[in-house]
Amino acid sequence: MPGMKKFLLIVLLCFVAPALASLAVRAASSQPGSWRAADWSSSGILPAAAESSGAAVYVMAARTGGLKGALAVHSWIVTKAAGAQRYNRYDKVGWGSPIRTNAYPADGRWYSNAPEILLALYGDDAARLIPGIEAAVSAYPFAERGDYTIWPGPNSNSFIAHVLRSVPELDLALPPEAVGRDYRPWGEYVTLSPDWRNLELSLGGYAGLAVGTLYGVELRLGGLVFGIDIMRPALKLPGFGRIGMARNAALIS
């Protein structure tokens, strides 16, 4: 049984302890009592769409509500075609028809939590990728009523991870707190990026492994991530996310 004891110790130190610590921090903070009491307004971090004639693409994420926010973020993608006077925001939610377009402000808070810009693309680079992004949104296979499962997926982060895999030129991995990003249906055990630089193994989102330039080395268990990013040195802990260099030291412009 020594091997089992070592495995349990690894799970305790790498997954359980950080998750409990993050839950304790979250429990001590002030949060809205319900979704009705939460602030969903614009955070003001994006410029007004009409201020620029160029195309733009943003991938964004914000902590979700309640104690779930100790461990998970909600992610979405925003596009603006050249000359457009407004943004288009794409989310997946857990009620009704799950794929929503412009249901919230492009840079809206999520359960009162301000979003973070994970990726920003502008001009010709953005314009070139928008058709592929919109095609990936339309082709998402879990888009019907009932096609949302908060854990292990398919959820909001599974949706955006699908878009990112479908448009590899975005060259972005969702943060480790994006629970559900590693969801795959049973039978889709191996995902290899087109450039062969990122390999993911998934057991239905319940457990997995990732190795590559986007992920570094990640152990995945129950939607939580423990890992090391080598290209942008950082430790990844459940709940706390990256500790070290920011995932995007500089946004693309």
Order of alpha helices (4+ residues) and beta strands (2+ residues): alpha-alpha-beta-beta-beta-beta-beta-alpha-alpha-beta-beta-beta-beta-beta-beta-beta
